[in-house]
Every structure is written in C-alpha cells, then in structure tokens.
Amino acid sequence: MFTIDAHLDLSMNAMEWNRDLRQSLQKINDREKHQNDKPDRGNATVCLPELRKGNIGLVVATQIARYVDEKNPLPGWLSPQQAWAQTQGQLAWYKAMEEEGEMKQITDLPSLENHLKLWTDDDDNLNKPIGYILSLEGADSLITRDHLYKSYASGLRAVGPAHYGPGRYAQGTDARGLMGEDGRRLLQAMEELNIILDATHLCEESFWEAMDNFNGAVWASHNNVRALVNHNRQLSDEQLKELINRKAVIGVALDAWMMVTGWVRGKTTPAEMNCSLETIIDHIDHICQLAGNSLHVGIGSDLDGAFGREQAPYDLETIADLQKLIPLLEKRGYTNEDIISLMHGNWIRFLRNAWK
C-alpha cells in the first residue's frame, strides 16, 4: 500500500552520519559495522532503495541544527549562523538528490497531485523519485525572521519551533517555559506564509502558547501518547484533543523508548521489552479512541533519527517493514478504509486542506 512517512531525518543521516542513502542498506551497514563513533552504527534501517521497496513514495524530510549556548550541555552549534549554515548544507544534499532524479520536492497542491499520480499509476517503483516535503525541526537556525522567508523560497513548508531543551523561539523537550515575543512573531510569519506548524517537541507551556497564537494548519509529525509512556516528549490527552479539534494529524514514532515504559538507553533491547510493531498500534488506537475515528493518525516514524535497529521494534529490519502494520491493524479490527487513512490518506487530506 502507498505509504507516507511524515518524519525522516534524511539529510542529517547523509551529512552528519556520512551515509550515501542511494546505496543499499546492506552496503551502508557493512561499511559501518566496525565504526563506533555513534551507537547506531551498522544498524541503519533507512535508505532510498528501501523507501521504494516499502512503497513509501512521499516523506516529510527535515533540516535540523540546534543552537546551544555555552551553558547548554546538549550537542549543537555555538551560534545561529553556524546552525543556519548546517541547514543550508542539508538543503544542498536534497537538491543534489533532485538533480540525480532520486528525490522530488513537493511544495504545493499541483506538485502533490502530480506526484501522487506518478506513484499510484503502476506498481513499478524502482525508478520513481521519493517525494519530500521540507520541514525544519527546531527553529534555532533561523537567524532572523527574514531567514524564514528565504527558507520558504527554498521550499520549506513546515516548522517545528523547538527541539530538545531551551530554544531561541520556543522551549522543547525536557525544558519549560513560554515561547515569548520572538516565538510569537515567528508564528505570525509562518501563518502569513501558510507554513505548517509542527507541534512536536514543544514543551507544555510553549505548546499551549502556540495553540493560542497560531491560526494556520497544525500537525504533530512524530509523537506518541503520554498516557501510555509518561514523559513530556509525549502528547497528553488534553494536547491530543486540542490537535484533534484543530483537524491535525499525529504521526506515531517508532523510537522504542517512546513506545514502551522503562527503556534504558544503551542497555535495554527491543526484544526484552517486547517492543514490536504491534506496540505502536496501542498508541494509534489510543488516539483513534479519543477522536472517535481514524482520521487523525498517520506514520511519522523518525527511523534512523539518531537510532537504528537497536532502538526500533524488534520485528522491523528496514523501513520497508512499515507494510507489516497492515495485517496487524486488520487483526485489531481496523477496516480497509481505516488502514488507507492511517497509511497515507490522513496526510493527503491534511495537505489538500492546508494547500487549497
């Protein structure tokens, strides 16, 4: 089934992990199996051939570069200018993939409809470009609001104002506090440009301030359910209800620590925690029960977002295994219409409404 993944850090993997995503997954992992600079070396699940194999023809692909001041222990860049330069290098990679015919940027309704027609006309996906909608995860790299306008001209269509920790425009995961005046001005500029607000990673206070000050389209590209895994990275039922009321779609993420409770990074294994693809359906089902329908959930896997198979469902070897969700959803009682909505239909409806 045609599938949309609303959150993949493709350019980060290409640029910072030094992966040639045109290559096969086996070649990428064989090359890395003796490297130990990152915990997920040799455990990659994502490359362009596997996206095609899994019929994942459209993704939301990120730019990401965090600014950190000297007191911030998180990894990142020491100035917004450095962070901006990093995102522009990532943008250059996407453009290089377009020149190779590997990817195609989707920026508006006509390009969306043309791409959907290309991918649904026949089942021969081996030579089709992967469509991508450009998203900025964490807005720290926007030196000024003028840089938002520059990014829009380069195809940026969604922004998550925060990532982990304190940010220049909003406070993120494990941080506290409001967005403040700069954040509200960013939201205003996003609304003027019809840029989608990604509520992912916003801390509680910043989330509600964003909801009060933004009237455009909102989604949560890669979030799970706090009622099932109690952490501020997850969405509370109150936040989920707000997003549902705003006709948002929430993309469930396949990072194991967000799927099950009691995860210990670097020690726990998916198998010992019984973390499988079946587990993510618990999160899907929770959102569907809150909404009373299946119209507000999709996939935002975040696969290879600084983790690999060591921190993914044990029955997922590559991103192509997202297709395994279909029989699992059927077993849970989801209809074919529901499954179409969850695998791609909800994201398509959202984009058609946002870009009309």
C-alpha positions as a LaTeX table, in Angstrom:
\begin{tabular}{lrrr}
\hline
Residue & $x$ (\AA) & $y$ (\AA) & $z$ (\AA) \\
\hline
Met1 & 0.00 & 0.00 & 0.00 \\
Phe2 & 1.21 & 3.51 & $-0.81$ \\
Thr3 & 2.62 & 4.97 & 2.41 \\
Ile4 & 3.58 & 8.41 & 3.71 \\
Asp5 & 6.16 & 8.88 & 6.46 \\
Ala6 & 5.88 & 12.35 & 7.98 \\
His7 & 9.25 & 12.47 & 9.71 \\
Leu8 & 12.63 & 11.34 & 8.41 \\
Asp9 & 16.00 & 12.99 & 9.09 \\
Leu10 & 17.39 & 12.04 & 5.69 \\
Ser11 & 19.84 & 14.92 & 5.22 \\
Met12 & 21.16 & 14.57 & 8.77 \\
Asn13 & 21.98 & 10.93 & 8.07 \\
Ala14 & 23.60 & 11.83 & 4.77 \\
Met15 & 25.64 & 14.75 & 6.09 \\
Glu16 & 26.41 & 14.01 & 9.76 \\
Trp17 & 26.36 & 10.18 & 9.65 \\
Asn18 & 28.08 & 10.24 & 6.22 \\
Arg19 & 25.66 & 7.78 & 4.64 \\
Asp20 & 25.13 & 7.59 & 0.89 \\
Leu21 & 21.41 & 6.91 & 1.02 \\
Arg22 & 21.36 & 5.91 & $-2.65$ \\
Gln23 & 23.17 & 2.72 & $-1.69$ \\
Ser24 & 21.60 & $-0.49$ & $-0.44$ \\
Leu25 & 21.04 & $-0.87$ & 3.28 \\
Gln26 & 23.39 & $-3.83$ & 3.40 \\
Lys27 & 26.20 & $-1.76$ & 1.89 \\
Ile28 & 25.58 & 1.11 & 4.32 \\
Asn29 & 25.59 & $-1.20$ & 7.35 \\
Asp30 & 28.56 & $-3.28$ & 6.15 \\
Arg31 & 30.58 & $-0.09$ & 5.80 \\
Glu32 & 29.70 & 0.99 & 9.34 \\
Lys33 & 29.93 & $-2.30$ & 11.22 \\
His34 & 33.38 & $-1.54$ & 12.62 \\
Gln35 & 32.67 & 2.12 & 13.38 \\
Asn36 & 31.83 & 3.08 & 16.95 \\
Asp37 & 31.50 & 6.86 & 16.93 \\
Lys38 & 27.70 & 6.60 & 17.21 \\
Pro39 & 25.61 & 3.94 & 18.98 \\
Asp40 & 23.54 & 3.09 & 15.92 \\
Arg41 & 26.43 & 2.37 & 13.55 \\
Gly42 & 25.70 & $-0.67$ & 11.43 \\
Asn43 & 22.03 & $-0.61$ & 12.46 \\
Ala44 & 20.54 & 1.69 & 9.82 \\
Thr45 & 17.00 & 0.98 & 8.61 \\
Val46 & 16.53 & 3.79 & 6.05 \\
Cys47 & 17.84 & 4.36 & 2.55 \\
Leu48 & 16.19 & 5.43 & $-0.69$ \\
Pro49 & 16.01 & 1.90 & $-2.17$ \\
Glu50 & 14.21 & 0.63 & 0.97 \\
Leu51 & 11.74 & 3.51 & 0.79 \\
Arg52 & 10.89 & 2.43 & $-2.75$ \\
Lys53 & 10.73 & $-1.23$ & $-1.71$ \\
Gly54 & 8.24 & $-0.28$ & 1.01 \\
Asn55 & 6.09 & 1.83 & $-1.35$ \\
Ile56 & 6.90 & 4.89 & 0.77 \\
Gly57 & 6.72 & 7.42 & $-2.01$ \\
Leu58 & 6.27 & 10.62 & 0.00 \\
Val59 & 8.05 & 11.74 & 3.16 \\
Val60 & 8.38 & 14.83 & 5.28 \\
Ala61 & 12.14 & 15.32 & 5.34 \\
Thr62 & 13.93 & 17.54 & 7.81 \\
Gln63 & 16.59 & 20.12 & 8.16 \\
Ile64 & 17.90 & 20.16 & 11.73 \\
Ala65 & 20.63 & 22.11 & 13.54 \\
Arg66 & 20.35 & 23.12 & 17.18 \\
Tyr67 & 21.90 & 26.30 & 18.60 \\
Val68 & 23.31 & 25.88 & 22.11 \\
Asp69 & 24.86 & 28.50 & 24.33 \\
Glu70 & 27.96 & 27.67 & 26.34 \\
Lys71 & 25.91 & 26.59 & 29.39 \\
Asn72 & 23.76 & 24.15 & 27.43 \\
Pro73 & 25.10 & 20.56 & 27.71 \\
Leu74 & 23.21 & 19.36 & 24.63 \\
Pro75 & 25.12 & 18.86 & 21.37 \\
Gly76 & 24.70 & 21.65 & 18.87 \\
Trp77 & 26.20 & 24.71 & 17.22 \\
Leu78 & 27.58 & 27.67 & 19.15 \\
Ser79 & 25.90 & 30.33 & 17.02 \\
Pro80 & 22.70 & 30.63 & 14.98 \\
Gln81 & 24.89 & 31.44 & 11.98 \\
Gln82 & 26.65 & 28.07 & 12.24 \\
Ala83 & 23.30 & 26.32 & 12.64 \\
Trp84 & 21.95 & 28.14 & 9.57 \\
Ala85 & 24.99 & 27.07 & 7.54 \\
Gln86 & 24.42 & 23.46 & 8.61 \\
Thr87 & 20.79 & 23.51 & 7.45 \\
Gln88 & 21.87 & 25.00 & 4.13 \\
Gly89 & 24.32 & 22.14 & 3.65 \\
Gln90 & 21.46 & 19.75 & 4.31 \\
Leu91 & 19.32 & 21.61 & 1.78 \\
Ala92 & 22.14 & 21.27 & $-0.76$ \\
Trp93 & 22.02 & 17.49 & $-0.27$ \\
Tyr94 & 18.30 & 17.38 & $-1.05$ \\
Lys95 & 18.92 & 19.46 & $-4.16$ \\
Ala96 & 21.73 & 17.11 & $-5.20$ \\
Met97 & 19.32 & 14.16 & $-4.83$ \\
Glu98 & 16.83 & 16.01 & $-7.02$ \\
Glu99 & 19.48 & 16.54 & $-9.69$ \\
Glu100 & 20.17 & 12.80 & $-9.61$ \\
Gly101 & 16.46 & 12.03 & $-10.04$ \\
Glu102 & 16.38 & 10.33 & $-6.63$ \\
Met103 & 14.01 & 12.78 & $-4.95$ \\
Lys104 & 11.39 & 15.38 & $-5.87$ \\
Gln105 & 10.45 & 18.37 & $-3.74$ \\
Ile106 & 6.72 & 18.81 & $-3.11$ \\
Thr107 & 5.69 & 22.37 & $-2.29$ \\
Asp108 & 2.08 & 22.91 & $-3.34$ \\
Leu109 & $-1.13$ & 21.21 & $-4.40$ \\
Pro110 & $-0.25$ & 20.73 & $-8.11$ \\
Ser111 & 3.11 & 19.13 & $-7.30$ \\
Leu112 & 1.42 & 16.93 & $-4.68$ \\
Glu113 & $-1.26$ & 15.71 & $-7.06$ \\
Asn114 & 1.25 & 15.06 & $-9.85$ \\
His115 & 3.45 & 13.06 & $-7.50$ \\
Leu116 & 0.57 & 11.00 & $-6.15$ \\
Lys117 & $-0.47$ & 10.18 & $-9.72$ \\
Leu118 & 3.08 & 9.09 & $-10.54$ \\
Trp119 & 3.21 & 6.73 & $-7.56$ \\
Thr120 & $-0.25$ & 5.25 & $-7.93$ \\
Asp121 & $-0.34$ & 4.77 & $-11.71$ \\
Asp122 & 1.53 & 1.45 & $-11.50$ \\
Asp123 & 3.50 & $-0.72$ & $-9.05$ \\
Asp124 & 6.91 & $-0.33$ & $-10.68$ \\
Asn125 & 8.55 & 1.94 & $-8.10$ \\
Leu126 & 12.22 & 1.11 & $-8.69$ \\
Asn127 & 13.00 & 4.27 & $-10.64$ \\
Lys128 & 10.49 & 6.70 & $-9.14$ \\
Pro129 & 11.75 & 9.71 & $-7.17$ \\
Ile130 & 10.89 & 9.87 & $-3.50$ \\
Gly131 & 8.74 & 12.95 & $-2.94$ \\
Tyr132 & 9.72 & 15.10 & 0.02 \\
Ile133 & 8.13 & 17.99 & 1.86 \\
Leu134 & 10.81 & 20.08 & 3.54 \\
Ser135 & 10.43 & 20.65 & 7.29 \\
Leu136 & 12.63 & 22.44 & 9.81 \\
Glu137 & 12.95 & 20.59 & 13.13 \\
Gly138 & 13.77 & 23.27 & 15.68 \\
Ala139 & 13.84 & 26.89 & 14.52 \\
Asp140 & 17.13 & 27.90 & 16.19 \\
Ser141 & 18.90 & 28.13 & 12.83 \\
Leu142 & 16.63 & 30.93 & 11.62 \\
Ile143 & 18.97 & 33.83 & 12.37 \\
Thr144 & 16.15 & 36.33 & 11.79 \\
Arg145 & 12.60 & 36.13 & 10.51 \\
Asp146 & 13.97 & 37.10 & 7.09 \\
His147 & 15.65 & 33.69 & 7.04 \\
Leu148 & 12.22 & 32.09 & 7.30 \\
Tyr149 & 11.26 & 33.87 & 4.09 \\
Lys150 & 14.49 & 32.72 & 2.44 \\
Ser151 & 13.75 & 29.16 & 3.55 \\
Tyr152 & 10.20 & 29.34 & 2.23 \\
Ala153 & 11.61 & 30.34 & $-1.16$ \\
Ser154 & 13.80 & 27.21 & $-0.97$ \\
Gly155 & 10.74 & 25.03 & $-0.38$ \\
Leu156 & 10.32 & 24.97 & 3.41 \\
Arg157 & 6.68 & 24.13 & 4.18 \\
Ala158 & 6.64 & 23.07 & 7.87 \\
Val159 & 8.43 & 24.28 & 11.00 \\
Gly160 & 8.70 & 22.81 & 14.48 \\
Pro161 & 9.80 & 25.79 & 16.60 \\
Ala162 & 11.53 & 23.64 & 19.25 \\
His163 & 13.61 & 20.50 & 19.55 \\
Tyr164 & 15.26 & 19.28 & 22.77 \\
Gly165 & 16.00 & 21.77 & 25.53 \\
Pro166 & 15.66 & 25.54 & 25.51 \\
Gly167 & 15.40 & 27.24 & 22.14 \\
Arg168 & 15.55 & 30.69 & 20.60 \\
Tyr169 & 11.87 & 30.67 & 19.58 \\
Ala170 & 10.29 & 28.07 & 21.89 \\
Gln171 & 11.11 & 25.66 & 24.69 \\
Gly172 & 11.35 & 22.00 & 23.81 \\
Thr173 & 11.51 & 18.52 & 25.26 \\
Asp174 & 12.81 & 18.45 & 28.87 \\
Ala175 & 12.63 & 22.27 & 29.06 \\
Arg176 & 9.97 & 24.55 & 30.50 \\
Gly177 & 8.59 & 27.97 & 29.63 \\
Leu178 & 6.73 & 30.05 & 27.09 \\
Met179 & 7.72 & 30.85 & 23.52 \\
Gly180 & 7.95 & 34.56 & 24.17 \\
Glu181 & 7.79 & 37.52 & 21.81 \\
Asp182 & 10.27 & 36.17 & 19.24 \\
Gly183 & 8.37 & 32.90 & 19.10 \\
Arg184 & 5.04 & 34.63 & 18.62 \\
Arg185 & 6.49 & 36.74 & 15.82 \\
Leu186 & 7.79 & 33.57 & 14.18 \\
Leu187 & 4.29 & 32.07 & 14.36 \\
Gln188 & 2.86 & 35.20 & 12.76 \\
Ala189 & 5.32 & 34.97 & 9.86 \\
Met190 & 4.60 & 31.25 & 9.45 \\
Glu191 & 0.89 & 31.98 & 9.30 \\
Glu192 & 1.44 & 34.67 & 6.65 \\
Leu193 & 3.38 & 32.17 & 4.52 \\
Asn194 & 0.96 & 29.29 & 5.18 \\
Ile195 & 3.76 & 27.24 & 6.73 \\
Ile196 & 2.53 & 24.25 & 8.75 \\
Leu197 & 3.20 & 24.39 & 12.48 \\
Asp198 & 4.70 & 21.13 & 13.77 \\
Ala199 & 3.74 & 20.86 & 17.45 \\
Thr200 & 6.25 & 18.06 & 18.06 \\
His201 & 8.80 & 18.71 & 20.82 \\
Leu202 & 7.05 & 21.81 & 22.20 \\
Cys203 & 7.06 & 21.76 & 25.98 \\
Glu204 & 3.70 & 22.09 & 27.72 \\
Glu205 & 3.77 & 25.88 & 28.15 \\
Ser206 & 5.09 & 26.58 & 24.66 \\
Phe207 & 2.56 & 24.16 & 23.15 \\
Trp208 & $-0.42$ & 25.99 & 24.62 \\
Glu209 & 1.03 & 29.39 & 23.78 \\
Ala210 & 1.44 & 28.24 & 20.17 \\
Met211 & $-2.15$ & 26.99 & 20.08 \\
Asp212 & $-3.34$ & 30.39 & 21.36 \\
Asn213 & $-1.32$ & 32.38 & 18.84 \\
Phe214 & $-1.40$ & 30.39 & 15.60 \\
Asn215 & $-4.41$ & 30.07 & 13.32 \\
Gly216 & $-2.86$ & 28.10 & 10.48 \\
Ala217 & $-2.55$ & 24.38 & 9.81 \\
Val218 & $-1.04$ & 22.30 & 12.64 \\
Trp219 & 0.27 & 18.75 & 12.75 \\
Ala220 & 2.45 & 16.72 & 15.11 \\
Ser221 & 4.79 & 14.89 & 12.78 \\
His222 & 6.27 & 12.35 & 15.22 \\
Asn223 & 4.65 & 11.98 & 18.62 \\
Asn224 & 3.34 & 9.18 & 20.79 \\
Val225 & 0.92 & 9.04 & 23.72 \\
Arg226 & 1.82 & 10.21 & 27.22 \\
Ala227 & $-0.95$ & 8.13 & 28.80 \\
Leu228 & 0.97 & 5.03 & 27.64 \\
Val229 & 4.55 & 6.26 & 28.13 \\
Asn230 & 4.70 & 9.02 & 30.72 \\
His231 & 7.25 & 11.56 & 29.51 \\
Asn232 & 7.00 & 15.22 & 28.49 \\
Arg233 & 8.21 & 14.26 & 24.99 \\
Gln234 & 4.82 & 12.59 & 24.51 \\
Leu235 & 1.44 & 14.26 & 23.99 \\
Ser236 & $-1.05$ & 14.36 & 26.86 \\
Asp237 & $-4.69$ & 13.54 & 26.21 \\
Glu238 & $-5.50$ & 17.24 & 26.58 \\
Gln239 & $-2.96$ & 18.11 & 23.89 \\
Leu240 & $-4.21$ & 15.32 & 21.65 \\
Lys241 & $-7.79$ & 16.56 & 21.99 \\
Glu242 & $-6.69$ & 20.08 & 21.09 \\
Leu243 & $-4.92$ & 18.81 & 17.99 \\
Ile244 & $-7.91$ & 16.69 & 17.01 \\
Asn245 & $-10.17$ & 19.73 & 17.38 \\
Arg246 & $-7.83$ & 21.63 & 15.05 \\
Lys247 & $-8.09$ & 18.85 & 12.42 \\
Ala248 & $-4.45$ & 17.91 & 12.93 \\
Val249 & $-2.81$ & 14.59 & 12.14 \\
Ile250 & $-0.40$ & 12.99 & 14.63 \\
Gly251 & 2.37 & 10.81 & 13.23 \\
Val252 & 3.32 & 7.94 & 15.53 \\
Ala253 & 7.06 & 7.41 & 16.03 \\
Leu254 & 8.92 & 4.08 & 16.11 \\
Asp255 & 11.61 & 5.06 & 18.61 \\
Ala256 & 11.37 & 2.27 & 21.19 \\
Trp257 & 11.81 & 4.47 & 24.25 \\
Met258 & 8.69 & 6.39 & 23.17 \\
Met259 & 6.75 & 3.16 & 22.65 \\
Val260 & 7.30 & 1.30 & 25.94 \\
Thr261 & 7.92 & 2.31 & 29.55 \\
Gly262 & 11.14 & 1.55 & 31.40 \\
Trp263 & 13.53 & 1.90 & 28.48 \\
Val264 & 17.18 & 2.45 & 29.43 \\
Arg265 & 19.22 & 3.88 & 26.57 \\
Gly266 & 22.20 & 1.79 & 25.59 \\
Lys267 & 21.14 & $-1.14$ & 27.79 \\
Thr268 & 17.57 & $-2.17$ & 27.03 \\
Thr269 & 16.81 & $-4.20$ & 23.93 \\
Pro270 & 13.53 & $-4.17$ & 21.99 \\
Ala271 & 13.11 & $-7.93$ & 22.35 \\
Glu272 & 13.41 & $-7.97$ & 26.14 \\
Met273 & 10.85 & $-5.13$ & 26.35 \\
Asn274 & 8.57 & $-6.91$ & 23.86 \\
Cys275 & 8.63 & $-3.75$ & 21.75 \\
Ser276 & 7.21 & $-4.73$ & 18.37 \\
Leu277 & 5.20 & $-3.12$ & 15.60 \\
Glu278 & 2.13 & $-4.34$ & 17.47 \\
Thr279 & 3.12 & $-1.96$ & 20.29 \\
Ile280 & 2.74 & 1.15 & 18.17 \\
Ile281 & $-0.83$ & 0.16 & 17.39 \\
Asp282 & $-1.58$ & 0.72 & 21.09 \\
His283 & $-0.62$ & 4.37 & 20.56 \\
Ile284 & $-2.56$ & 4.56 & 17.30 \\
Asp285 & $-5.61$ & 3.06 & 18.94 \\
His286 & $-5.45$ & 5.46 & 21.90 \\
Ile287 & $-5.60$ & 8.47 & 19.57 \\
Cys288 & $-8.37$ & 6.91 & 17.49 \\
Gln289 & $-10.42$ & 6.25 & 20.62 \\
Leu290 & $-10.00$ & 9.88 & 21.74 \\
Ala291 & $-11.04$ & 11.12 & 18.29 \\
Gly292 & $-13.82$ & 8.61 & 17.82 \\
Asn293 & $-12.44$ & 7.82 & 14.36 \\
Ser294 & $-9.25$ & 7.00 & 12.46 \\
Leu295 & $-8.85$ & 10.40 & 10.81 \\
His296 & $-6.13$ & 11.95 & 12.98 \\
Val297 & $-3.29$ & 9.43 & 13.00 \\
Gly298 & $-0.54$ & 8.64 & 10.50 \\
Ile299 & 3.07 & 7.48 & 10.46 \\
Gly300 & 5.96 & 9.75 & 11.40 \\
Ser301 & 8.46 & 7.00 & 12.07 \\
Asp302 & 11.60 & 9.03 & 12.92 \\
Leu303 & 13.53 & 5.89 & 11.95 \\
Asp304 & 17.29 & 6.44 & 11.98 \\
Gly305 & 16.72 & 9.70 & 13.83 \\
Ala306 & 19.95 & 9.11 & 15.81 \\
Phe307 & 18.91 & 5.49 & 16.46 \\
Gly308 & 18.67 & 2.33 & 14.42 \\
Arg309 & 17.55 & $-1.29$ & 14.82 \\
Glu310 & 18.94 & $-1.33$ & 18.37 \\
Gln311 & 16.14 & 1.05 & 19.40 \\
Ala312 & 13.34 & 0.16 & 16.98 \\
Pro313 & 10.62 & $-2.53$ & 17.08 \\
Tyr314 & 12.30 & $-5.94$ & 17.06 \\
Asp315 & 10.27 & $-7.09$ & 14.04 \\
Leu316 & 11.39 & $-4.15$ & 11.88 \\
Glu317 & 14.57 & $-4.72$ & 9.88 \\
Thr318 & 14.13 & $-1.86$ & 7.38 \\
Ile319 & 11.72 & 0.98 & 6.86 \\
Ala320 & 10.06 & $-1.16$ & 4.17 \\
Asp321 & 8.63 & $-3.21$ & 7.05 \\
Leu322 & 6.09 & $-0.46$ & 7.70 \\
Gln323 & 3.94 & $-2.56$ & 5.39 \\
Lys324 & 3.75 & $-5.13$ & 8.21 \\
Leu325 & 1.44 & $-2.71$ & 10.02 \\
Ile326 & $-1.38$ & $-3.52$ & 7.60 \\
Pro327 & $-2.17$ & $-7.09$ & 8.79 \\
Leu328 & $-1.60$ & $-6.03$ & 12.40 \\
Leu329 & $-4.17$ & $-3.26$ & 12.03 \\
Glu330 & $-6.57$ & $-5.71$ & 10.39 \\
Lys331 & $-6.12$ & $-8.05$ & 13.36 \\
Arg332 & $-7.07$ & $-5.18$ & 15.69 \\
Gly333 & $-10.32$ & $-4.70$ & 13.79 \\
Tyr334 & $-9.41$ & $-1.72$ & 11.62 \\
Thr335 & $-11.25$ & $-1.66$ & 8.29 \\
Asn336 & $-9.58$ & $-1.26$ & 4.92 \\
Glu337 & $-10.83$ & 2.34 & 4.84 \\
Asp338 & $-9.26$ & 2.96 & 8.26 \\
Ile339 & $-5.96$ & 1.45 & 7.16 \\
Ile340 & $-5.83$ & 3.56 & 4.00 \\
Ser341 & $-6.38$ & 6.63 & 6.18 \\
Leu342 & $-3.60$ & 5.64 & 8.59 \\
Met343 & $-1.04$ & 4.68 & 5.95 \\
His344 & $-1.45$ & 7.74 & 3.73 \\
Gly345 & $-4.98$ & 9.12 & 3.45 \\
Asn346 & $-4.95$ & 11.36 & 6.51 \\
Trp347 & $-1.74$ & 13.12 & 5.48 \\
Ile348 & $-3.05$ & 13.63 & 1.94 \\
Arg349 & $-6.35$ & 15.08 & 3.19 \\
Phe350 & $-4.45$ & 17.35 & 5.59 \\
Leu351 & $-2.18$ & 18.68 & 2.82 \\
Arg352 & $-5.06$ & 19.20 & 0.40 \\
Asn353 & $-6.84$ & 21.27 & 3.03 \\
Ala354 & $-3.73$ & 23.22 & 4.02 \\
Trp355 & $-2.65$ & 23.99 & 0.44 \\
Lys356 & $-6.02$ & 24.59 & $-1.24$ \\
\hline
\end{tabular}
